[in-house]
Amino acid sequence: MKKFLKILLIITGILVILIGGAVAAVYIMFPAEKIKQIVIKEGSEITGRTIGLGDLKFNIFKGIEADNVFIKESGALNKENFLKADSVVFKYNLLSLLKRDLIINRIELVSPYVKIIKQPDGKFNFSDMLNGEKKEKTVKKKKDNGEKPFFNNIIVTGLAVKKGNFIYLDNSKPKGINAQVKDFNFSTGNMLLSAAVPVDIKSDFTAVYGNYTIPVDLKSQVKLDLKSKDADIALGKLVIAGTVSEGNVKLINYKDASGRISTLGDISALIKLLPENASAGLKDVAISGTVKNNIKFSFANGKFIFTDSAALEKAEVLYRGKKAVENFNGMAELTSDYKLKSDMDFKLAGNDVNIKINGTNVTNMDSGIFNVDIYSPKLAVEYLMALIPKKDKSAADKGAAGKKSAPAKTKKAIKAPGTYVNVKADNITFKEITIGKTIANVRLVNNKFYMEASAAAYSGNINSSAVSDINKGTYSFDFITSQVQMTRLIDDVIAVLPRKDASKKTFIDDLKGKVQGKAAINSKFSGTTFNDILHTVKGSGNFSITNGLVGPLEMGKDLAEKTGISDLGNAIEFDTMAGVFSMASGKIDVKNFRLDKGADGKAGDIKVKGAGWITVDRALDFKAETDISPKLAKQFEQNIAANFGIKDAGYAYDKEGWMPFDFRVYNTIAQKKYDYSQSRMMANIKRNLAKKLEEEGKKYMEKEGGKLIKQLFGK
């Protein structure tokens, strides 16, 4: 036992002497100031930049710690920092130094700051440091001078970063890009050990891009085979905002790769990350659900192949507190040849909807094509439109609304892939509107929009078509109806009519529930801008409503009160109500208006002809020629005579016994004015009086003519 202890003490003493000698040798060979000079000299030669170190602390066991480390920018910006750190710690292998090999087990950067800039010419502010030709000249110069590098080999096996901050500026684009990584933490184990056991890699930081702030947390393991240059990376957990990913990546010869990554995301958590101006468009919408994404990929011989499959499960959308979308289940698959396949089923406002999408070359704005098929037994368009985020007007936009607009700037041409949408629905609803079986075809080809639609609606049919050039801002639209019920059509138009002031009534409001009959409408509209459509659209068309009635209208009630002709305030039956119209600059001109019943209108009590105009700003001017039947006119002769200063209204009838009554309504819808000039009535009175005089004169001559001749000729 004593002999064993003696041997142990001898061995221990020898080790202490060896370690002490090694430590002494290292201090002699590598004093702190010498190391500082080596780092600055070697670093400056490699980077071509000014490098600085503050105090250098050298501990033979703990390593080297340098504070206030920096690398300056190059050229005219050489006074600004490209990189700086509060401190840098190098933990090295002690024994390898004796063989002039620098094996750094771990480099630890504390509070590093790096600013990367992409210049307008496409070069980065570190491009000069990657200049291989410059490095080769430096090495050649050293060889020519007989200089040997201080270290035979420099190997780094581990890295750690604490509280780093990185900035990326891209000035090569017209609209610069500014991205930041804040509070960056990163650490790896000893990579030399990864051949035997997996080495942990951990990182967490906050990415900031524009108004987006995205937290990231990574935990993974790496196993390396330094001889074959293979690597196996196991992504244990990657948390980006509301998503969690896991998977694995295999590297072969450090150049080819394959792997898979699965991601699980929560929609509501992702929406919370949206900036205020983006989330404002979703203020009426609440979305929940789970997104699953699986991507499989490989990179070999310079070719990248992937298949990305995504699924949305049990998603729900609340619109203003009501369920708009529920039980949403869908999938989408995108391949490396950019083919897309998608199938979605969901309930929209309680009704089933199925959407299928097939696309080819979908990332190409010029040659990409999308085919979309939509089917629903009852498609709630209002809720579907509500799912599209709306841009909230900024304060600047609102302030500029009342100011005179600046000259229009030339818009950048929009590029869009070819899109073909087919819609089939047994019913379509929008607010209070319900339309029957509908088939629509929508196409976006060469940046032009085409649409044709046909619907069974209001007990008749509606057909429409549209063409629009997205870049030019031009459009044309046709609207044709056949045998549609006017009461329901007008009521629905009123229900969806856009209004600046809901309290102000329009002429069409007075028609609600007061026009019956079957309508045929043929109209065409076009425009050269999407701005202020009501004032810039042009159009023309005609309408014909048959076998119906109109009224009682507010205008008719006004006329009845002012004239005493009470029937003007009642409903008027007709066989035909028709006219032609044109529209421009917010003004609708109506010509050849007629309302009558029977041949020449003789089967009714009132027939009307007229012409005039009305504007979208609620001004109007309309002249009407009304004819009242003999039967009805007899009831109001006294009222007519009293109101128009006629002693005997019996002289106002036309040759067929109808009483003319003309009026003009003008000014505004809210403050209507009337003109009751009766040119036709006066013409009738003159004609009838002349006829009366002629008839009375004839009778007088027949009766008194003999006496007159006898007196004249004495016979």
C-alpha positions in Angstrom: 0.0 0.0 0.0 2.8 2.4 0.9 4.5 1.5 -2.3 1.3 2.3 -4.3 1.0 5.7 -2.6 4.6 6.5 -3.3 4.1 5.8 -7.0 0.9 7.8 -7.0 2.7 10.8 -5.4 5.5 10.5 -7.9 3.1 10.5 -10.9 1.1 13.4 -9.4 4.3 15.4 -9.0 5.4 14.7 -12.5 2.0 15.9 -13.8 2.1 19.0 -11.7 5.6 19.8 -13.1 4.5 19.1 -16.7 1.4 21.2 -16.3 3.3 24.0 -14.6 5.9 23.8 -17.3 3.2 23.9 -20.0 1.6 26.9 -18.3 4.9 28.7 -18.0 5.7 27.9 -21.7 2.4 29.2 -22.8 2.8 32.4 -20.8 6.2 32.8 -22.3 5.2 31.9 -25.9 1.8 33.7 -25.8 1.9 36.8 -23.6 -1.4 38.8 -23.7 0.1 41.8 -25.6 1.6 39.5 -28.2 -1.7 37.7 -28.7 -3.4 41.1 -29.1 -0.9 42.2 -31.8 -1.3 38.8 -33.6 -5.1 39.1 -33.6 -5.0 42.7 -34.9 -2.3 42.0 -37.5 -3.8 38.7 -38.8 -7.4 40.0 -38.7 -6.5 43.3 -40.6 -4.6 41.4 -43.3 -7.5 38.9 -43.8 -10.3 41.5 -43.8 -8.5 44.5 -45.1 -10.3 46.5 -42.4 -9.3 48.4 -39.3 -9.7 46.0 -36.3 -9.6 47.1 -32.6 -9.4 45.3 -29.3 -9.7 46.8 -25.8 -8.3 45.2 -22.7 -7.2 41.6 -23.2 -7.5 39.2 -20.3 -5.6 36.0 -20.5 -6.4 33.0 -18.3 -4.5 29.8 -19.1 -7.5 27.7 -18.0 -10.5 29.9 -18.9 -9.2 31.3 -22.1 -8.9 34.8 -23.6 -11.4 37.6 -23.1 -11.2 40.8 -25.1 -13.5 43.8 -24.6 -14.5 46.6 -27.0 -13.9 44.5 -30.1 -14.7 46.2 -33.4 -14.2 45.9 -37.2 -14.7 49.2 -39.1 -16.4 49.8 -42.4 -14.2 50.2 -45.5 -13.7 53.2 -47.7 -15.3 56.5 -46.9 -17.3 55.0 -44.0 -14.2 53.7 -42.3 -15.1 55.5 -39.1 -18.3 53.6 -38.7 -18.5 50.2 -37.1 -19.3 47.2 -39.3 -19.1 44.9 -36.3 -18.7 45.5 -32.6 -19.1 43.6 -29.4 -18.9 44.4 -25.7 -16.6 41.4 -25.3 -15.4 38.2 -27.0 -14.3 35.1 -25.1 -12.1 32.5 -26.8 -11.9 29.1 -24.9 -9.1 27.1 -26.4 -7.3 23.7 -26.1 -4.2 24.3 -23.9 -2.0 21.5 -25.1 -2.6 22.2 -28.8 -1.0 25.6 -28.4 2.3 23.8 -27.7 2.1 22.3 -31.2 1.3 25.8 -32.6 -2.3 24.6 -33.4 -5.1 26.9 -32.2 -8.2 24.8 -31.4 -10.9 27.1 -30.1 -13.5 25.0 -28.3 -15.9 28.0 -28.0 -16.1 31.6 -29.2 -18.5 33.6 -27.1 -19.7 37.0 -28.3 -21.4 39.3 -25.8 -23.8 42.0 -27.1 -22.5 41.9 -30.7 -23.8 44.4 -33.3 -23.5 43.9 -37.0 -24.9 46.1 -39.8 -25.1 44.6 -43.2 -25.9 46.9 -46.1 -26.6 46.0 -49.7 -25.5 48.9 -51.9 -27.4 50.2 -55.0 -24.9 48.4 -57.2 -25.8 45.1 -55.5 -22.6 44.7 -53.6 -22.6 44.2 -49.8 -20.6 46.2 -47.3 -18.6 43.0 -46.6 -17.9 42.0 -50.2 -14.3 43.3 -50.0 -13.6 40.9 -47.1 -14.5 38.0 -49.3 -12.0 39.0 -52.0 -10.1 35.7 -52.6 -7.6 37.4 -54.9 -6.6 39.8 -52.1 -6.1 37.0 -49.7 -4.0 35.0 -52.1 -1.7 38.0 -52.6 -1.3 38.3 -48.8 -0.4 34.6 -48.4 2.0 34.8 -51.4 3.7 37.9 -50.0 4.3 36.1 -46.7 5.8 33.1 -48.5 8.0 35.2 -50.6 9.3 37.0 -47.4 9.9 33.6 -45.8 7.2 34.3 -43.1 5.4 31.4 -41.6 2.0 31.7 -40.1 2.0 31.8 -36.3 -0.4 28.9 -36.1 -0.2 25.8 -38.2 -4.0 25.3 -38.0 -6.9 27.3 -36.6 -10.0 25.3 -35.8 -13.3 26.5 -34.2 -15.5 23.8 -32.7 -18.2 25.9 -30.8 -19.9 29.2 -30.9 -22.1 31.2 -28.6 -23.8 34.6 -29.0 -25.5 36.5 -26.2 -27.9 39.5 -26.7 -26.8 40.1 -30.3 -28.4 42.8 -32.6 -28.2 42.7 -36.3 -29.4 45.1 -39.0 -29.9 44.5 -42.7 -30.5 47.4 -45.1 -31.1 46.8 -48.8 -30.6 50.0 -50.8 -30.5 48.2 -54.1 -34.3 48.4 -54.5 -36.4 51.6 -55.2 -38.2 51.0 -51.9 -35.5 50.1 -49.4 -35.8 47.1 -47.1 -35.0 47.4 -43.4 -34.9 44.2 -41.3 -33.6 43.6 -37.8 -32.8 40.7 -35.5 -33.0 41.7 -31.8 -31.8 40.0 -28.7 -30.1 37.2 -30.6 -28.9 34.3 -28.5 -27.2 31.3 -30.0 -25.1 28.4 -28.7 -23.6 25.1 -30.0 -21.8 22.2 -28.3 -18.4 21.0 -29.3 -18.7 20.1 -33.0 -15.7 17.7 -32.7 -17.8 15.5 -30.4 -20.8 15.4 -32.9 -19.3 12.4 -34.7 -20.0 10.4 -31.5 -23.0 12.1 -30.0 -25.5 14.7 -31.3 -24.6 18.2 -30.3 -27.2 20.7 -29.2 -27.8 23.9 -31.1 -30.0 26.5 -29.5 -31.2 30.0 -30.5 -33.8 32.5 -29.7 -34.4 36.0 -31.0 -37.0 38.6 -32.3 -37.1 39.4 -36.0 -38.5 42.8 -37.0 -39.5 43.5 -40.6 -41.4 46.7 -41.3 -44.3 46.7 -38.8 -44.0 42.9 -38.2 -42.4 41.6 -34.9 -41.8 37.9 -34.9 -40.4 35.9 -32.0 -38.3 32.8 -32.8 -37.1 30.0 -30.6 -34.9 27.1 -31.9 -33.8 23.8 -30.3 -32.0 21.3 -32.5 -29.2 18.7 -32.6 -26.5 18.1 -35.1 -24.4 15.0 -35.8 -21.4 15.4 -38.1 -19.1 13.0 -39.9 -16.0 15.1 -40.7 -14.4 12.5 -42.9 -17.4 11.9 -45.2 -18.6 15.5 -44.8 -22.0 14.3 -43.9 -24.4 15.8 -41.4 -27.7 14.9 -39.7 -29.6 17.8 -38.3 -32.6 17.0 -36.1 -34.9 20.0 -35.8 -36.3 19.3 -32.3 -38.4 22.4 -32.0 -38.6 25.6 -33.9 -41.1 28.1 -32.7 -41.9 31.1 -34.9 -44.7 33.2 -33.7 -47.7 31.0 -33.5 -46.1 28.0 -35.3 -44.1 25.0 -34.1 -41.9 23.1 -36.5 -40.0 19.8 -36.2 -38.1 17.7 -38.7 -34.7 16.6 -40.0 -32.2 17.5 -42.6 -29.4 15.3 -44.0 -26.4 16.8 -45.7 -24.2 14.7 -48.0 -20.7 15.9 -48.7 -21.8 19.3 -47.3 -23.4 20.1 -50.7 -26.4 17.9 -51.3 -29.4 17.8 -48.9 -32.7 16.1 -48.2 -35.2 16.3 -45.4 -38.7 17.1 -44.2 -40.1 19.8 -41.9 -43.6 19.6 -40.3 -45.2 22.8 -39.0 -48.3 23.2 -36.7 -49.7 26.7 -36.5 -52.5 28.5 -34.7 -54.3 31.1 -36.9 -55.4 33.4 -34.1 -51.9 33.5 -32.6 -50.5 34.5 -36.0 -53.1 37.2 -36.5 -52.0 38.8 -33.2 -48.6 39.4 -34.8 -50.0 41.6 -37.6 -49.2 45.3 -37.3 -52.1 47.6 -36.4 -52.6 48.9 -40.0 -52.9 45.4 -41.3 -55.1 44.0 -38.5 -57.5 47.0 -38.8 -58.9 45.4 -42.0 -59.9 42.4 -39.8 -61.5 44.4 -37.0 -64.9 42.8 -37.8 -63.5 39.4 -38.3 -62.3 36.8 -35.8 -60.5 33.7 -37.2 -59.6 30.5 -35.4 -58.2 27.2 -36.6 -55.2 25.0 -36.9 -52.8 24.9 -39.9 -50.6 21.9 -40.6 -47.8 22.1 -43.1 -45.5 19.3 -44.3 -42.6 19.9 -46.7 -40.4 17.3 -48.2 -37.3 18.4 -50.1 -34.1 17.4 -51.7 -31.2 19.2 -53.3 -28.8 17.3 -55.5 -26.6 18.2 -58.4 -27.8 21.7 -58.2 -31.5 20.8 -58.5 -34.0 21.6 -55.8 -37.1 19.4 -55.6 -39.9 19.7 -53.1 -43.5 18.9 -52.2 -45.3 21.2 -49.8 -48.6 20.1 -48.4 -50.8 22.3 -46.2 -54.0 21.5 -44.4 -56.4 23.7 -42.5 -58.6 21.9 -40.0 -61.8 23.0 -38.1 -61.3 26.6 -38.9 -64.0 29.1 -37.9 -64.6 32.8 -38.9 -66.8 35.1 -36.9 -68.0 38.2 -38.8 -69.4 40.9 -36.4 -70.0 38.2 -33.8 -71.9 35.9 -36.1 -70.6 32.7 -37.6 -69.7 33.4 -41.2 -67.5 30.3 -41.8 -67.5 27.1 -39.8 -66.2 23.6 -40.1 -63.5 24.7 -42.6 -61.4 21.8 -43.8 -59.1 22.1 -46.7 -55.8 21.1 -48.2 -53.3 22.5 -50.7 -50.3 21.0 -52.3 -47.5 22.8 -54.2 -44.7 21.0 -56.0 -41.3 22.2 -57.2 -42.6 22.5 -60.7 -45.1 25.0 -59.2 -48.2 23.0 -59.8 -51.0 23.7 -57.2 -53.8 21.5 -56.2 -56.3 22.5 -53.5 -59.7 21.3 -52.2 -61.7 23.1 -49.5 -65.0 22.4 -47.9 -66.7 24.7 -45.4 -70.0 26.1 -44.3 -70.6 29.8 -45.3 -73.5 31.3 -43.3 -74.7 27.8 -42.6 -74.5 26.6 -46.2 -72.1 24.2 -47.7 -69.4 25.5 -50.1 -66.8 23.6 -52.0 -63.8 25.3 -53.7 -61.4 23.4 -55.9 -58.2 25.1 -57.3 -55.8 23.8 -59.8 -52.8 25.8 -60.9 -49.7 25.5 -63.1 -46.6 27.7 -63.0 -48.3 29.6 -60.2 -45.4 31.8 -59.2 -45.0 33.3 -62.7 -47.1 36.5 -63.2 -46.9 36.2 -67.0 -47.6 32.5 -67.7 -49.1 31.2 -64.5 -52.7 29.8 -64.7 -55.3 29.2 -61.9 -58.5 27.2 -62.4 -61.0 27.7 -59.6 -64.4 25.9 -59.3 -66.9 27.1 -56.7 -70.1 25.3 -55.9 -72.7 25.9 -53.2 -76.4 25.2 -52.8 -76.7 28.6 -51.3 -73.7 31.0 -51.6 -73.6 33.9 -49.1 -71.6 36.5 -51.1 -71.8 39.1 -48.4 -69.9 36.9 -45.9 -67.5 35.7 -48.6 -66.6 39.4 -49.4 -66.2 40.1 -45.7 -63.3 37.6 -45.5 -61.2 39.9 -47.7 -59.3 42.4 -45.5 -60.2 46.0 -46.1 -57.5 48.7 -46.2 -58.2 51.2 -43.4 -57.9 54.8 -44.5 -55.0 56.5 -42.8 -55.3 59.8 -41.1 -53.3 61.3 -44.0 -55.7 59.8 -46.5 -58.7 61.2 -44.7 -57.2 64.6 -44.4 -56.4 64.7 -48.1 -59.9 63.6 -49.0 -61.3 67.2 -49.0 -58.3 68.7 -50.7 -57.8 69.2 -54.4 -56.1 66.1 -55.8 -52.7 66.3 -57.2 -52.0 65.4 -60.8 -52.3 61.7 -61.3 -49.1 59.7 -61.2 -48.3 57.1 -63.8 -49.3 53.8 -62.3 -47.0 50.9 -62.4 -48.4 48.1 -64.6 -49.9 45.3 -62.6 -49.0 41.7 -63.6 -51.3 38.9 -62.7 -51.4 35.2 -63.6 -54.2 33.8 -65.8 -57.2 32.9 -63.6 -60.3 31.1 -64.6 -63.2 30.9 -62.0 -66.4 28.9 -62.5 -69.2 29.5 -60.0 -72.2 27.3 -59.7 -74.9 28.0 -57.0 -78.4 26.9 -56.6 -79.0 30.2 -54.7 -76.9 33.3 -54.1 -77.6 35.6 -51.2 -76.3 39.1 -50.5 -77.7 41.0 -47.5 -81.5 40.9 -48.1 -81.1 39.7 -51.7 -81.7 36.1 -52.8 -81.0 35.1 -56.4 -81.9 31.7 -57.8 -79.7 29.2 -59.8 -76.6 31.0 -60.9 -73.8 30.2 -63.3 -70.8 32.5 -63.7 -67.5 32.4 -65.5 -64.8 34.8 -64.5 -61.4 35.1 -66.3 -58.3 37.1 -65.8 -56.2 36.8 -68.9 -53.3 39.1 -70.0 -54.3 41.5 -67.2 -57.8 41.8 -68.5 -60.9 40.8 -66.5 -63.8 39.0 -68.2 -67.1 38.0 -66.6 -70.3 36.4 -67.9 -73.1 35.4 -65.5 -76.6 34.1 -65.8 -79.1 33.8 -63.0 -82.7 32.9 -62.5 -84.0 35.8 -60.4 -87.2 37.6 -59.5 -89.3 35.0 -61.4 -87.3 35.9 -64.6 -83.7 35.9 -65.8 -80.7 38.2 -65.5 -77.7 38.0 -67.8 -74.7 40.2 -67.4 -71.1 40.5 -68.8 -68.2 42.7 -68.1 -64.7 43.4 -69.4 -62.0 45.4 -67.6 -58.4 46.3 -68.3 -56.7 46.3 -64.9 -53.8 48.5 -65.9 -55.7 51.0 -67.9 -58.5 51.2 -65.4 -61.2 50.8 -68.2 -64.3 48.7 -68.0 -67.6 47.9 -69.8 -70.6 46.2 -68.4 -73.8 44.9 -69.9 -77.0 44.1 -67.9 -80.0 42.4 -69.4 -83.2 41.2 -67.7 -86.2 39.3 -68.9 -89.5 39.0 -67.2 -88.2 40.0 -63.7 -90.6 41.2 -61.0 -90.0 44.9 -60.6 -91.2 45.1 -57.0 -88.5 42.7 -55.7 -85.9 44.0 -58.0 -86.3 47.6 -56.8 -86.6 46.6 -53.2 -83.3 44.7 -53.5 -81.5 47.5 -55.3 -82.5 49.9 -52.5 -81.2 47.4 -49.9 -77.7 47.3 -51.4 -77.5 50.9 -52.7 -74.3 52.6 -51.4 -75.2 55.8 -49.5 -73.0 58.6 -48.2 -75.8 59.7 -45.9 -78.4 57.1 -44.9 -80.8 59.8 -43.8 -81.1 61.3 -47.3 -83.7 59.7 -49.5 -83.4 59.3 -53.2 -86.0 59.1 -56.0 -85.6 55.3 -56.1 -86.6 55.1 -52.3 -90.0 56.4 -53.3 -90.4 53.5 -55.6 -90.0 50.8 -52.9 -93.0 48.5 -53.0 -94.8 50.8 -55.4 -93.9 49.4 -58.9 -95.4 46.1 -60.1 -95.0 44.3 -63.3 -92.6 42.3 -65.4 -89.5 44.1 -66.6 -87.2 43.8 -69.5 -84.1 45.9 -69.2 -81.2 46.2 -71.7 -78.4 48.4 -70.7 -74.7 49.0 -71.3 -72.2 50.9 -69.1 -68.5 51.8 -69.5 -65.8 53.9 -67.9 -62.2 54.9 -68.2 -61.4 55.1 -64.5 -62.4 53.3 -61.3 -62.4 56.7 -59.4 -65.7 58.2 -58.5 -67.6 55.7 -60.7 -71.1 57.4 -60.1 -69.8 60.6 -61.8 -67.5 59.0 -64.4 -69.5 56.1 -65.7 -71.3 56.4 -69.1 -74.2 54.3 -70.2 -77.3 53.8 -72.2 -80.2 51.5 -72.4 -84.0 51.0 -72.4 -86.6 49.5 -70.2 -90.1 48.1 -70.6 -92.4 47.1 -67.7 -95.6 45.4 -68.6 -98.9 44.6 -66.9 -98.4 46.4 -63.7 -99.1 49.5 -61.6 -97.2 52.3 -60.1 -97.8 54.4 -57.0 -99.0 56.0 -55.0 -95.8 58.1 -55.2 -94.9 61.1 -53.1 -94.7 63.2 -56.3 -98.2 62.0 -57.2 -99.5 63.0 -53.8 -97.9 66.4 -54.1 -99.7 66.9 -57.5 -103.0 65.7 -56.1 -102.8 68.1 -53.2 -101.8 71.1 -55.4 -104.3 70.4 -58.2 -107.2 68.8 -56.5 -107.0 65.8 -58.9 -107.0 63.1 -56.2 -106.4 60.2 -58.7 -102.9 61.6 -59.4 -102.0 60.5 -55.8 -103.4 56.9 -56.3 -101.8 53.9 -58.0 -102.0 53.9 -61.7 -102.5 50.7 -63.6 -100.7 50.2 -66.9 -100.0 47.8 -69.7 -96.7 49.4 -70.6 -94.2 51.7 -68.8 -91.2 52.2 -71.0 -88.4 54.6 -71.9 -84.8 55.0 -73.0 -82.0 56.5 -71.0 -78.4 57.6 -71.2 -76.0 58.4 -68.4 -72.8 60.6 -68.3 -71.1 62.8 -65.6 -73.5 61.6 -63.0 -76.6 62.6 -65.0 -79.3 60.2 -66.2 -81.3 61.5 -69.2 -84.7 59.8 -69.8 -86.5 60.1 -73.1 -89.6 58.7 -74.7 -91.1 57.8 -71.4 -94.6 56.5 -71.6 -97.1 55.0 -69.2 -100.4 53.8 -70.6 -103.0 51.0 -70.8 -104.6 49.5 -73.9 -104.3 50.7 -77.5 -103.2 54.3 -77.5 -103.7 54.3 -73.7 -107.4 54.5 -74.0 -108.1 51.5 -71.7 -106.9 53.4 -68.7 -107.9 56.6 -66.8 -104.5 58.3 -67.0 -101.7 58.1 -69.6 -98.3 59.8 -69.4 -95.5 60.8 -71.8 -92.4 62.5 -70.6 -88.7 63.3 -70.7 -86.1 64.7 -68.3 -83.1 64.0 -66.2 -82.0 63.2 -62.7 -78.5 63.3 -61.2 -76.7 61.1 -58.6 -76.4 64.2 -56.5 -80.3 64.3 -56.3 -81.1 67.1 -58.7 -83.8 66.6 -61.2 -85.8 68.2 -64.0 -88.7 66.2 -65.6 -91.5 67.3 -67.8 -94.6 65.1 -68.1 -97.6 65.3 -70.5 -100.5 63.7 -68.6 -103.8 62.9 -70.3 -106.9 62.2 -68.1 -109.8 60.1 -69.5 -113.1 61.8 -70.2 -114.8 59.9 -67.4 -112.2 60.8 -64.8 -111.8 64.4 -66.0 -115.5 65.2 -65.6 -115.1 64.5 -61.9 -112.4 67.2 -61.5 -113.5 69.9 -64.0 -114.3 72.3 -61.2 -110.9 71.7 -59.4 -109.1 72.2 -62.7 -111.0 75.4 -63.5 -110.4 76.8 -60.0 -106.7 75.9 -59.9 -105.8 77.2 -63.4 -108.1 80.2 -63.6 -110.3 78.7 -66.3 -114.0 79.8 -66.2 -115.2 76.7 -68.0 -112.9 73.6 -68.0 -115.2 72.0 -70.5 -113.3 73.7 -73.3 -110.0 72.1 -72.2 -110.7 68.6 -73.7 -108.8 67.4 -76.8 -110.5 66.1 -79.9 -110.8 62.6 -78.4 -112.3 63.9 -75.2 -109.2 63.6 -73.0 -108.2 66.3 -70.6 -104.5 67.3 -70.9 -102.6 68.1 -67.7 -98.9 69.0 -68.0 -96.4 69.6 -65.2 -92.7 70.0 -64.7 -90.9 68.9 -61.5 -87.4 70.3 -60.9 -84.8 71.4 -58.4 -83.9 68.6 -55.9 -85.4 65.4 -54.6 -85.7 67.0 -51.1 -87.0 70.3 -52.3 -89.1 69.7 -55.4 -90.5 72.7 -57.3 -93.4 72.5 -59.8 -94.4 74.3 -62.9 -98.0 73.9 -64.1 -97.9 75.8 -67.4 -100.7 74.2 -69.5 -99.8 75.0 -73.2 -101.7 72.0 -74.5 -104.8 72.8 -72.3 -104.7 76.4 -73.6 -104.4 75.2 -77.2 -107.5 73.0 -76.7 -109.4 75.9 -75.1 -108.6 78.2 -78.1 -109.5 75.6 -80.6 -112.7 74.6 -78.8 -113.7 78.3 -78.3 -113.1 79.0 -82.0 -115.1 76.0 -82.9 -117.9 77.2 -80.6 -117.8 80.6 -82.1 -118.0 79.1 -85.6 -120.9 76.8 -84.6 -122.8 79.6 -82.9 -122.2 82.0 -85.8 -123.5 79.4 -88.3 -126.7 78.9 -86.2 -127.2 82.6 -86.0 -126.8 83.0 -89.8 -129.2 80.2 -90.4 -131.8 81.7 -88.2 -131.4 85.4 -89.0 -130.0 85.2 -92.5 -133.4 85.6 -94.3 -134.2 88.7 -92.5 -130.8 90.2 -93.2 -131.1 89.4 -97.0 -134.6 90.9 -97.1 -133.4 94.1 -95.4 -130.4 94.3 -97.8 -132.2 93.5 -101.1 -135.8 94.5 -100.2 -137.3 91.2 -101.0 
